[in-house]
């Protein structure tokens, strides 16, 4: 609504700046508070907050800032140079490929915690169960509504995410024995040196390109890009054990990918009129309100506006540097706030923010109920993040899988006969099975050595 009185170029510039800035800013609470600022920053918490707990909160943000900038600039270059070709490539993907990609993301997050594959899979199932509550989109039949009118519209994603991510973290901080201890931080030289970044340079560029690739596929979004990039970074790194315990590579992969999605998601929007994610769907509405129709003819009829959009993406990513460098010295001060003051304040913000989404008290009830569920999952050592990904990707998986079955006449073999879908599913199976096979092989190699120690001749 704030853009209504503005000229088209100013309005679009404002929306793009908010888009790019929110993607980069989501890492700040993810690192400092273990609460992701955006759904795509969920993966950043896996290594960002552990690094902060080790006293390197500023360093963790330095990695996130550099990765965000590089990811944003790489996506801008792809947007300027490869937009038409990449958009046409995205059109060749069908519902089977979309469903397979969603399944791949779920297998990655389920196996992301070493030795907890079953618990990770259980968490994904919990998230999927939450995502199917409401009326069936095709048959109109109620699913898990318990004859409650409010549940017929389903569980909105944001109350579910706030409940599963924010409330359990606040409750665990309350009951933590050392919950009142302030996390240390050092603001001196918090940016990685050129030598340090060079070790992550390939990871940064690769993750940004993964983000662009995911962004051009409609409906996938930054969370999928972050998961795939994180998985690739972990596989390519020699020190895999540090992932989940404060690995710079994990932060770089997540932030480079979700900021790479920004430019990637704009490619199908501008060239085909198809939004790449939920945020660009709102951008589509903003363009339409101001009399612009995205699609192939946009470059012919509104050339100056297109160049203004491209310039806005570049300027927004450059300004992230200044805002990040100047602002973090203030953002990090949240760690100085005593926990007995910070936790109630965050709880109030969670309740108010949930209610403000649709002015429904029921959303607050859902958020609090899922907060209790998330806290019980933490007590049972069941990771919460896979459940969050299940909530986010559940609707996509269901809708695309059913579309693929409708197109194929109910033939499930469409998921293995289409080359793209079959390849993605094969990667998912390998990602799920290979780590466990390697771990078992290593254990079997150690056993003979341990059971038959070498005799030492005196």
Protein Blocks (a to p, Z undefined) as FASTA:
>chain_A
ZZmmpcfklmmmmmmmmmmmmmmmmmmmmmmnopafbfklmmmmmmmmmmmmnopmmmmm
mmmmmmmmmmmmmmmmmmmmmmmmmmmmmmmpcfklmmmmmmmmmmmmmmmpghilmmmm
mmmmmmmmmmmgccdfklopaehklopaklmnopafklmmmmmmmmmmmmmmmmpmklmp
ccdddfehkbccfklmmmmmmmmmmmmmmmmmmmmpghkbmmlmmmmmmmmmmmmpmblm
lgonapaklmmmmmmmmmmmmmmmmmmmmmnopafblklmmmmmmmmmnopacdjklmmm
mmmmmmmmmmmmmmmmmmmmmmmmmmmmmmmmmmmpcfklmmmmmmmmmmmmmmmmnopa
klmmmmmmmmmmmmmmmmnopafklmmmmmmmmmmmmmmmmmmmmmnnopaklmmmpmkl
mmmmmmmmmmmmmmmmmmmmmmmmmmmmmmmccdddZZ
